[in-house]
Amino acid sequence: MLIIPIKDGENIDRALKRYKRKFTKTGTMMQLRGRKQFTKPSISKRAQLQKAQYIQGLRDQETE
């Protein structure tokens, strides 16, 4: 559970913005979406490898 302390006289919009930022940083929605359906470990490993290859390719292009 996320707790956002609100200071005296603080704008509610600012508090909501802090809440949303904290919510996205914790990755709660990503976890919930990931648990909707089962993915085999081999598929998740393959996706992780593909992502790493893509990032490495971007870094290689950057150095050239």
mmCIF file of the N, C-alpha and C atoms, coordinates in Angstrom:
data_MODEL
# 
_entry.id   MODEL 
# 
loop_
_atom_site.group_PDB 
_atom_site.id 
_atom_site.type_symbol 
_atom_site.label_atom_id 
_atom_site.label_alt_id 
_atom_site.label_comp_id 
_atom_site.label_asym_id 
_atom_site.label_entity_id 
_atom_site.label_seq_id 
_atom_site.pdbx_PDB_ins_code 
_atom_site.Cartn_x 
_atom_site.Cartn_y 
_atom_site.Cartn_z 
_atom_site.occupancy 
_atom_site.B_iso_or_equiv 
_atom_site.pdbx_formal_charge 
_atom_site.auth_seq_id 
_atom_site.auth_comp_id 
_atom_site.auth_asym_id 
_atom_site.auth_atom_id 
_atom_site.pdbx_PDB_model_num 
ATOM 1   N N  . MET A 1 1  ? 0.841  -1.177  0.000   1.00 0.00 ? 1  MET A N  1 
ATOM 2   C CA . MET A 1 1  ? 0.000  0.000   0.000   1.00 0.00 ? 1  MET A CA 1 
ATOM 3   C C  . MET A 1 1  ? 0.887  1.240   0.000   1.00 0.00 ? 1  MET A C  1 
ATOM 4   N N  . LEU A 1 2  ? 0.579  2.153   -0.882  1.00 0.00 ? 2  LEU A N  1 
ATOM 5   C CA . LEU A 1 2  ? 1.353  3.382   -0.992  1.00 0.00 ? 2  LEU A CA 1 
ATOM 6   C C  . LEU A 1 2  ? 0.787  4.442   -0.061  1.00 0.00 ? 2  LEU A C  1 
ATOM 7   N N  . ILE A 1 3  ? 1.668  5.081   0.667   1.00 0.00 ? 3  ILE A N  1 
ATOM 8   C CA . ILE A 1 3  ? 1.256  6.157   1.561   1.00 0.00 ? 3  ILE A CA 1 
ATOM 9   C C  . ILE A 1 3  ? 1.958  7.427   1.113   1.00 0.00 ? 3  ILE A C  1 
ATOM 10  N N  . ILE A 1 4  ? 1.167  8.454   0.854   1.00 0.00 ? 4  ILE A N  1 
ATOM 11  C CA . ILE A 1 4  ? 1.705  9.738   0.425   1.00 0.00 ? 4  ILE A CA 1 
ATOM 12  C C  . ILE A 1 4  ? 1.337  10.766  1.490   1.00 0.00 ? 4  ILE A C  1 
ATOM 13  N N  . PRO A 1 5  ? 2.309  11.212  2.274   1.00 0.00 ? 5  PRO A N  1 
ATOM 14  C CA . PRO A 1 5  ? 2.003  12.230  3.277   1.00 0.00 ? 5  PRO A CA 1 
ATOM 15  C C  . PRO A 1 5  ? 1.735  13.582  2.602   1.00 0.00 ? 5  PRO A C  1 
ATOM 16  N N  . ILE A 1 6  ? 0.666  14.224  3.018   1.00 0.00 ? 6  ILE A N  1 
ATOM 17  C CA . ILE A 1 6  ? 0.305  15.527  2.465   1.00 0.00 ? 6  ILE A CA 1 
ATOM 18  C C  . ILE A 1 6  ? 0.624  16.596  3.500   1.00 0.00 ? 6  ILE A C  1 
ATOM 19  N N  . LYS A 1 7  ? 1.366  17.598  3.053   1.00 0.00 ? 7  LYS A N  1 
ATOM 20  C CA . LYS A 1 7  ? 1.753  18.682  3.949   1.00 0.00 ? 7  LYS A CA 1 
ATOM 21  C C  . LYS A 1 7  ? 0.614  19.686  4.075   1.00 0.00 ? 7  LYS A C  1 
ATOM 22  N N  . ASP A 1 8  ? 0.638  20.477  5.127   1.00 0.00 ? 8  ASP A N  1 
ATOM 23  C CA . ASP A 1 8  ? -0.407 21.483  5.330   1.00 0.00 ? 8  ASP A CA 1 
ATOM 24  C C  . ASP A 1 8  ? -0.395 22.489  4.200   1.00 0.00 ? 8  ASP A C  1 
ATOM 25  N N  . GLY A 1 9  ? -1.547 22.719  3.616   1.00 0.00 ? 9  GLY A N  1 
ATOM 26  C CA . GLY A 1 9  ? -1.676 23.696  2.551   1.00 0.00 ? 9  GLY A CA 1 
ATOM 27  C C  . GLY A 1 9  ? -1.169 23.222  1.200   1.00 0.00 ? 9  GLY A C  1 
ATOM 28  N N  . GLU A 1 10 ? -0.842 21.935  1.078   1.00 0.00 ? 10 GLU A N  1 
ATOM 29  C CA . GLU A 1 10 ? -0.345 21.433  -0.202  1.00 0.00 ? 10 GLU A CA 1 
ATOM 30  C C  . GLU A 1 10 ? -1.505 21.201  -1.160  1.00 0.00 ? 10 GLU A C  1 
ATOM 31  N N  . ASN A 1 11 ? -1.272 21.508  -2.410  1.00 0.00 ? 11 ASN A N  1 
ATOM 32  C CA . ASN A 1 11 ? -2.280 21.340  -3.436  1.00 0.00 ? 11 ASN A CA 1 
ATOM 33  C C  . ASN A 1 11 ? -2.536 19.850  -3.666  1.00 0.00 ? 11 ASN A C  1 
ATOM 34  N N  . ILE A 1 12 ? -3.820 19.486  -3.841  1.00 0.00 ? 12 ILE A N  1 
ATOM 35  C CA . ILE A 1 12 ? -4.174 18.078  -4.027  1.00 0.00 ? 12 ILE A CA 1 
ATOM 36  C C  . ILE A 1 12 ? -3.630 17.549  -5.355  1.00 0.00 ? 12 ILE A C  1 
ATOM 37  N N  . ASP A 1 13 ? -3.530 18.414  -6.361  1.00 0.00 ? 13 ASP A N  1 
ATOM 38  C CA . ASP A 1 13 ? -2.992 17.991  -7.648  1.00 0.00 ? 13 ASP A CA 1 
ATOM 39  C C  . ASP A 1 13 ? -1.534 17.567  -7.527  1.00 0.00 ? 13 ASP A C  1 
ATOM 40  N N  . ARG A 1 14 ? -0.789 18.293  -6.721  1.00 0.00 ? 14 ARG A N  1 
ATOM 41  C CA . ARG A 1 14 ? 0.618  17.964  -6.524  1.00 0.00 ? 14 ARG A CA 1 
ATOM 42  C C  . ARG A 1 14 ? 0.746  16.612  -5.797  1.00 0.00 ? 14 ARG A C  1 
ATOM 43  N N  . ALA A 1 15 ? -0.124 16.385  -4.817  1.00 0.00 ? 15 ALA A N  1 
ATOM 44  C CA . ALA A 1 15 ? -0.096 15.117  -4.084  1.00 0.00 ? 15 ALA A CA 1 
ATOM 45  C C  . ALA A 1 15 ? -0.461 13.957  -5.021  1.00 0.00 ? 15 ALA A C  1 
ATOM 46  N N  . LEU A 1 16 ? -1.432 14.170  -5.907  1.00 0.00 ? 16 LEU A N  1 
ATOM 47  C CA . LEU A 1 16 ? -1.811 13.138  -6.867  1.00 0.00 ? 16 LEU A CA 1 
ATOM 48  C C  . LEU A 1 16 ? -0.664 12.836  -7.824  1.00 0.00 ? 16 LEU A C  1 
ATOM 49  N N  . LYS A 1 17 ? 0.043  13.878  -8.224  1.00 0.00 ? 17 LYS A N  1 
ATOM 50  C CA . LYS A 1 17 ? 1.177  13.696  -9.121  1.00 0.00 ? 17 LYS A CA 1 
ATOM 51  C C  . LYS A 1 17 ? 2.259  12.859  -8.446  1.00 0.00 ? 17 LYS A C  1 
ATOM 52  N N  . ARG A 1 18 ? 2.520  13.119  -7.156  1.00 0.00 ? 18 ARG A N  1 
ATOM 53  C CA . ARG A 1 18 ? 3.504  12.325  -6.418  1.00 0.00 ? 18 ARG A CA 1 
ATOM 54  C C  . ARG A 1 18 ? 3.050  10.877  -6.294  1.00 0.00 ? 18 ARG A C  1 
ATOM 55  N N  . TYR A 1 19 ? 1.735  10.691  -6.069  1.00 0.00 ? 19 TYR A N  1 
ATOM 56  C CA . TYR A 1 19 ? 1.188  9.338   -5.954  1.00 0.00 ? 19 TYR A CA 1 
ATOM 57  C C  . TYR A 1 19 ? 1.370  8.573   -7.265  1.00 0.00 ? 19 TYR A C  1 
ATOM 58  N N  . LYS A 1 20 ? 1.024  9.214   -8.381  1.00 0.00 ? 20 LYS A N  1 
ATOM 59  C CA . LYS A 1 20 ? 1.149  8.550   -9.678  1.00 0.00 ? 20 LYS A CA 1 
ATOM 60  C C  . LYS A 1 20 ? 2.596  8.193   -9.977  1.00 0.00 ? 20 LYS A C  1 
ATOM 61  N N  . ARG A 1 21 ? 3.527  9.083   -9.651  1.00 0.00 ? 21 ARG A N  1 
ATOM 62  C CA . ARG A 1 21 ? 4.941  8.826   -9.891  1.00 0.00 ? 21 ARG A CA 1 
ATOM 63  C C  . ARG A 1 21 ? 5.413  7.635   -9.056  1.00 0.00 ? 21 ARG A C  1 
ATOM 64  N N  . LYS A 1 22 ? 5.002  7.603   -7.798  1.00 0.00 ? 22 LYS A N  1 
ATOM 65  C CA . LYS A 1 22 ? 5.401  6.515   -6.910  1.00 0.00 ? 22 LYS A CA 1 
ATOM 66  C C  . LYS A 1 22 ? 4.783  5.192   -7.381  1.00 0.00 ? 22 LYS A C  1 
ATOM 67  N N  . PHE A 1 23 ? 3.549  5.263   -7.863  1.00 0.00 ? 23 PHE A N  1 
ATOM 68  C CA . PHE A 1 23 ? 2.824  4.087   -8.338  1.00 0.00 ? 23 PHE A CA 1 
ATOM 69  C C  . PHE A 1 23 ? 3.530  3.478   -9.547  1.00 0.00 ? 23 PHE A C  1 
ATOM 70  N N  . THR A 1 24 ? 3.957  4.315   -10.485 1.00 0.00 ? 24 THR A N  1 
ATOM 71  C CA . THR A 1 24 ? 4.634  3.794   -11.668 1.00 0.00 ? 24 THR A CA 1 
ATOM 72  C C  . THR A 1 24 ? 6.019  3.251   -11.328 1.00 0.00 ? 24 THR A C  1 
ATOM 73  N N  . LYS A 1 25 ? 6.713  3.878   -10.378 1.00 0.00 ? 25 LYS A N  1 
ATOM 74  C CA . LYS A 1 25 ? 8.049  3.413   -10.003 1.00 0.00 ? 25 LYS A CA 1 
ATOM 75  C C  . LYS A 1 25 ? 8.008  2.043   -9.344  1.00 0.00 ? 25 LYS A C  1 
ATOM 76  N N  . THR A 1 26 ? 6.953  1.745   -8.606  1.00 0.00 ? 26 THR A N  1 
ATOM 77  C CA . THR A 1 26 ? 6.868  0.447   -7.944  1.00 0.00 ? 26 THR A CA 1 
ATOM 78  C C  . THR A 1 26 ? 6.556  -0.672  -8.926  1.00 0.00 ? 26 THR A C  1 
ATOM 79  N N  . GLY A 1 27 ? 5.987  -0.348  -10.091 1.00 0.00 ? 27 GLY A N  1 
ATOM 80  C CA . GLY A 1 27 ? 5.711  -1.357  -11.108 1.00 0.00 ? 27 GLY A CA 1 
ATOM 81  C C  . GLY A 1 27 ? 4.515  -2.227  -10.791 1.00 0.00 ? 27 GLY A C  1 
ATOM 82  N N  . THR A 1 28 ? 3.559  -1.708  -10.059 1.00 0.00 ? 28 THR A N  1 
ATOM 83  C CA . THR A 1 28 ? 2.385  -2.482  -9.659  1.00 0.00 ? 28 THR A CA 1 
ATOM 84  C C  . THR A 1 28 ? 1.557  -2.905  -10.863 1.00 0.00 ? 28 THR A C  1 
ATOM 85  N N  . MET A 1 29 ? 1.304  -1.977  -11.787 1.00 0.00 ? 29 MET A N  1 
ATOM 86  C CA . MET A 1 29 ? 0.488  -2.308  -12.952 1.00 0.00 ? 29 MET A CA 1 
ATOM 87  C C  . MET A 1 29 ? 1.195  -3.320  -13.853 1.00 0.00 ? 29 MET A C  1 
ATOM 88  N N  . MET A 1 30 ? 2.509  -3.204  -13.971 1.00 0.00 ? 30 MET A N  1 
ATOM 89  C CA . MET A 1 30 ? 3.250  -4.158  -14.795 1.00 0.00 ? 30 MET A CA 1 
ATOM 90  C C  . MET A 1 30 ? 3.110  -5.565  -14.210 1.00 0.00 ? 30 MET A C  1 
ATOM 91  N N  . GLN A 1 31 ? 3.151  -5.673  -12.889 1.00 0.00 ? 31 GLN A N  1 
ATOM 92  C CA . GLN A 1 31 ? 2.998  -6.977  -12.244 1.00 0.00 ? 31 GLN A CA 1 
ATOM 93  C C  . GLN A 1 31 ? 1.605  -7.532  -12.498 1.00 0.00 ? 31 GLN A C  1 
ATOM 94  N N  . LEU A 1 32 ? 0.589  -6.691  -12.335 1.00 0.00 ? 32 LEU A N  1 
ATOM 95  C CA . LEU A 1 32 ? -0.782 -7.153  -12.530 1.00 0.00 ? 32 LEU A CA 1 
ATOM 96  C C  . LEU A 1 32 ? -1.010 -7.608  -13.964 1.00 0.00 ? 32 LEU A C  1 
ATOM 97  N N  . ARG A 1 33 ? -0.507 -6.848  -14.925 1.00 0.00 ? 33 ARG A N  1 
ATOM 98  C CA . ARG A 1 33 ? -0.677 -7.220  -16.330 1.00 0.00 ? 33 ARG A CA 1 
ATOM 99  C C  . ARG A 1 33 ? 0.091  -8.496  -16.647 1.00 0.00 ? 33 ARG A C  1 
ATOM 100 N N  . GLY A 1 34 ? 1.230  -8.663  -16.024 1.00 0.00 ? 34 GLY A N  1 
ATOM 101 C CA . GLY A 1 34 ? 2.016  -9.861  -16.255 1.00 0.00 ? 34 GLY A CA 1 
ATOM 102 C C  . GLY A 1 34 ? 1.376  -11.107 -15.683 1.00 0.00 ? 34 GLY A C  1 
ATOM 103 N N  . ARG A 1 35 ? 0.603  -10.959 -14.651 1.00 0.00 ? 35 ARG A N  1 
ATOM 104 C CA . ARG A 1 35 ? -0.033 -12.107 -13.997 1.00 0.00 ? 35 ARG A CA 1 
ATOM 105 C C  . ARG A 1 35 ? -1.367 -12.488 -14.627 1.00 0.00 ? 35 ARG A C  1 
ATOM 106 N N  . LYS A 1 36 ? -1.831 -11.719 -15.594 1.00 0.00 ? 36 LYS A N  1 
ATOM 107 C CA . LYS A 1 36 ? -3.110 -12.029 -16.214 1.00 0.00 ? 36 LYS A CA 1 
ATOM 108 C C  . LYS A 1 36 ? -3.085 -13.384 -16.903 1.00 0.00 ? 36 LYS A C  1 
ATOM 109 N N  . GLN A 1 37 ? -1.982 -13.678 -17.549 1.00 0.00 ? 37 GLN A N  1 
ATOM 110 C CA . GLN A 1 37 ? -1.867 -14.973 -18.197 1.00 0.00 ? 37 GLN A CA 1 
ATOM 111 C C  . GLN A 1 37 ? -0.462 -15.519 -17.985 1.00 0.00 ? 37 GLN A C  1 
ATOM 112 N N  . PHE A 1 38 ? -0.362 -16.816 -18.003 1.00 0.00 ? 38 PHE A N  1 
ATOM 113 C CA . PHE A 1 38 ? 0.910  -17.488 -17.729 1.00 0.00 ? 38 PHE A CA 1 
ATOM 114 C C  . PHE A 1 38 ? 1.807  -17.430 -18.954 1.00 0.00 ? 38 PHE A C  1 
ATOM 115 N N  . THR A 1 39 ? 3.071  -17.103 -18.734 1.00 0.00 ? 39 THR A N  1 
ATOM 116 C CA . THR A 1 39 ? 4.054  -17.189 -19.808 1.00 0.00 ? 39 THR A CA 1 
ATOM 117 C C  . THR A 1 39 ? 5.121  -18.196 -19.390 1.00 0.00 ? 39 THR A C  1 
ATOM 118 N N  . LYS A 1 40 ? 5.477  -19.038 -20.325 1.00 0.00 ? 40 LYS A N  1 
ATOM 119 C CA . LYS A 1 40 ? 6.477  -20.057 -20.030 1.00 0.00 ? 40 LYS A CA 1 
ATOM 120 C C  . LYS A 1 40 ? 7.817  -19.394 -19.758 1.00 0.00 ? 40 LYS A C  1 
ATOM 121 N N  . PRO A 1 41 ? 8.615  -19.989 -18.876 1.00 0.00 ? 41 PRO A N  1 
ATOM 122 C CA . PRO A 1 41 ? 9.926  -19.412 -18.578 1.00 0.00 ? 41 PRO A CA 1 
ATOM 123 C C  . PRO A 1 41 ? 10.809 -19.274 -19.815 1.00 0.00 ? 41 PRO A C  1 
ATOM 124 N N  . SER A 1 42 ? 10.704 -20.211 -20.738 1.00 0.00 ? 42 SER A N  1 
ATOM 125 C CA . SER A 1 42 ? 11.533 -20.133 -21.941 1.00 0.00 ? 42 SER A CA 1 
ATOM 126 C C  . SER A 1 42 ? 11.156 -18.923 -22.788 1.00 0.00 ? 42 SER A C  1 
ATOM 127 N N  . ILE A 1 43 ? 9.887  -18.596 -22.831 1.00 0.00 ? 43 ILE A N  1 
ATOM 128 C CA . ILE A 1 43 ? 9.439  -17.438 -23.613 1.00 0.00 ? 43 ILE A CA 1 
ATOM 129 C C  . ILE A 1 43 ? 9.896  -16.147 -22.957 1.00 0.00 ? 43 ILE A C  1 
ATOM 130 N N  . SER A 1 44 ? 9.820  -16.087 -21.634 1.00 0.00 ? 44 SER A N  1 
ATOM 131 C CA . SER A 1 44 ? 10.260 -14.870 -20.956 1.00 0.00 ? 44 SER A CA 1 
ATOM 132 C C  . SER A 1 44 ? 11.771 -14.681 -21.101 1.00 0.00 ? 44 SER A C  1 
ATOM 133 N N  . LYS A 1 45 ? 12.530 -15.783 -21.054 1.00 0.00 ? 45 LYS A N  1 
ATOM 134 C CA . LYS A 1 45 ? 13.986 -15.697 -21.254 1.00 0.00 ? 45 LYS A CA 1 
ATOM 135 C C  . LYS A 1 45 ? 14.308 -15.225 -22.666 1.00 0.00 ? 45 LYS A C  1 
ATOM 136 N N  . ARG A 1 46 ? 13.568 -15.744 -23.654 1.00 0.00 ? 46 ARG A N  1 
ATOM 137 C CA . ARG A 1 46 ? 13.788 -15.354 -25.038 1.00 0.00 ? 46 ARG A CA 1 
ATOM 138 C C  . ARG A 1 46 ? 13.509 -13.860 -25.224 1.00 0.00 ? 46 ARG A C  1 
ATOM 139 N N  . ALA A 1 47 ? 12.438 -13.373 -24.621 1.00 0.00 ? 47 ALA A N  1 
ATOM 140 C CA . ALA A 1 47 ? 12.108 -11.947 -24.721 1.00 0.00 ? 47 ALA A CA 1 
ATOM 141 C C  . ALA A 1 47 ? 13.191 -11.098 -24.066 1.00 0.00 ? 47 ALA A C  1 
ATOM 142 N N  . GLN A 1 48 ? 13.706 -11.577 -22.953 1.00 0.00 ? 48 GLN A N  1 
ATOM 143 C CA . GLN A 1 48 ? 14.775 -10.859 -22.261 1.00 0.00 ? 48 GLN A CA 1 
ATOM 144 C C  . GLN A 1 48 ? 16.041 -10.798 -23.117 1.00 0.00 ? 48 GLN A C  1 
ATOM 145 N N  . LEU A 1 49 ? 16.372 -11.913 -23.779 1.00 0.00 ? 49 LEU A N  1 
ATOM 146 C CA . LEU A 1 49 ? 17.535 -11.948 -24.660 1.00 0.00 ? 49 LEU A CA 1 
ATOM 147 C C  . LEU A 1 49 ? 17.359 -11.020 -25.861 1.00 0.00 ? 49 LEU A C  1 
ATOM 148 N N  . GLN A 1 50 ? 16.161 -11.027 -26.446 1.00 0.00 ? 50 GLN A N  1 
ATOM 149 C CA . GLN A 1 50 ? 15.902 -10.159 -27.589 1.00 0.00 ? 50 GLN A CA 1 
ATOM 150 C C  . GLN A 1 50 ? 16.022 -8.692  -27.204 1.00 0.00 ? 50 GLN A C  1 
ATOM 151 N N  . LYS A 1 51 ? 15.540 -8.356  -26.027 1.00 0.00 ? 51 LYS A N  1 
ATOM 152 C CA . LYS A 1 51 ? 15.635 -6.982  -25.555 1.00 0.00 ? 51 LYS A CA 1 
ATOM 153 C C  . LYS A 1 51 ? 17.098 -6.586  -25.352 1.00 0.00 ? 51 LYS A C  1 
ATOM 154 N N  . ALA A 1 52 ? 17.887 -7.496  -24.774 1.00 0.00 ? 52 ALA A N  1 
ATOM 155 C CA . ALA A 1 52 ? 19.300 -7.223  -24.549 1.00 0.00 ? 52 ALA A CA 1 
ATOM 156 C C  . ALA A 1 52 ? 20.044 -7.052  -25.878 1.00 0.00 ? 52 ALA A C  1 
ATOM 157 N N  . GLN A 1 53 ? 19.700 -7.883  -26.878 1.00 0.00 ? 53 GLN A N  1 
ATOM 158 C CA . GLN A 1 53 ? 20.326 -7.762  -28.185 1.00 0.00 ? 53 GLN A CA 1 
ATOM 159 C C  . GLN A 1 53 ? 19.971 -6.438  -28.851 1.00 0.00 ? 53 GLN A C  1 
ATOM 160 N N  . TYR A 1 54 ? 18.732 -6.031  -28.715 1.00 0.00 ? 54 TYR A N  1 
ATOM 161 C CA . TYR A 1 54 ? 18.283 -4.768  -29.296 1.00 0.00 ? 54 TYR A CA 1 
ATOM 162 C C  . TYR A 1 54 ? 19.030 -3.588  -28.672 1.00 0.00 ? 54 TYR A C  1 
ATOM 163 N N  . ILE A 1 55 ? 19.142 -3.587  -27.351 1.00 0.00 ? 55 ILE A N  1 
ATOM 164 C CA . ILE A 1 55 ? 19.833 -2.504  -26.646 1.00 0.00 ? 55 ILE A CA 1 
ATOM 165 C C  . ILE A 1 55 ? 21.311 -2.499  -27.015 1.00 0.00 ? 55 ILE A C  1 
ATOM 166 N N  . GLN A 1 56 ? 21.911 -3.689  -27.108 1.00 0.00 ? 56 GLN A N  1 
ATOM 167 C CA . GLN A 1 56 ? 23.328 -3.772  -27.493 1.00 0.00 ? 56 GLN A CA 1 
ATOM 168 C C  . GLN A 1 56 ? 23.527 -3.240  -28.907 1.00 0.00 ? 56 GLN A C  1 
ATOM 169 N N  . GLY A 1 57 ? 22.599 -3.534  -29.800 1.00 0.00 ? 57 GLY A N  1 
ATOM 170 C CA . GLY A 1 57 ? 22.680 -3.021  -31.163 1.00 0.00 ? 57 GLY A CA 1 
ATOM 171 C C  . GLY A 1 57 ? 22.611 -1.504  -31.202 1.00 0.00 ? 57 GLY A C  1 
ATOM 172 N N  . LEU A 1 58 ? 21.739 -0.938  -30.364 1.00 0.00 ? 58 LEU A N  1 
ATOM 173 C CA . LEU A 1 58 ? 21.642 0.526   -30.293 1.00 0.00 ? 58 LEU A CA 1 
ATOM 174 C C  . LEU A 1 58 ? 22.948 1.123   -29.783 1.00 0.00 ? 58 LEU A C  1 
ATOM 175 N N  . ARG A 1 59 ? 23.538 0.499   -28.788 1.00 0.00 ? 59 ARG A N  1 
ATOM 176 C CA . ARG A 1 59 ? 24.801 1.001   -28.238 1.00 0.00 ? 59 ARG A CA 1 
ATOM 177 C C  . ARG A 1 59 ? 25.931 0.891   -29.257 1.00 0.00 ? 59 ARG A C  1 
ATOM 178 N N  . ASP A 1 60 ? 25.935 -0.202  -30.043 1.00 0.00 ? 60 ASP A N  1 
ATOM 179 C CA . ASP A 1 60 ? 26.957 -0.365  -31.070 1.00 0.00 ? 60 ASP A CA 1 
ATOM 180 C C  . ASP A 1 60 ? 26.830 0.715   -32.156 1.00 0.00 ? 60 ASP A C  1 
ATOM 181 N N  . GLN A 1 61 ? 25.603 1.031   -32.529 1.00 0.00 ? 61 GLN A N  1 
ATOM 182 C CA . GLN A 1 61 ? 25.381 2.086   -33.528 1.00 0.00 ? 61 GLN A CA 1 
ATOM 183 C C  . GLN A 1 61 ? 25.816 3.433   -32.997 1.00 0.00 ? 61 GLN A C  1 
ATOM 184 N N  . GLU A 1 62 ? 25.638 3.639   -31.718 1.00 0.00 ? 62 GLU A N  1 
ATOM 185 C CA . GLU A 1 62 ? 25.986 4.919   -31.095 1.00 0.00 ? 62 GLU A CA 1 
ATOM 186 C C  . GLU A 1 62 ? 27.492 5.147   -31.126 1.00 0.00 ? 62 GLU A C  1 
ATOM 187 N N  . THR A 1 63 ? 28.273 4.096   -30.951 1.00 0.00 ? 63 THR A N  1 
ATOM 188 C CA . THR A 1 63 ? 29.727 4.242   -30.902 1.00 0.00 ? 63 THR A CA 1 
ATOM 189 C C  . THR A 1 63 ? 30.338 4.396   -32.295 1.00 0.00 ? 63 THR A C  1 
ATOM 190 N N  . GLU A 1 64 ? 29.645 3.961   -33.318 1.00 0.00 ? 64 GLU A N  1 
ATOM 191 C CA . GLU A 1 64 ? 30.192 4.055   -34.685 1.00 0.00 ? 64 GLU A CA 1 
ATOM 192 C C  . GLU A 1 64 ? 30.173 5.454   -35.218 1.00 0.00 ? 64 GLU A C  1 
# 
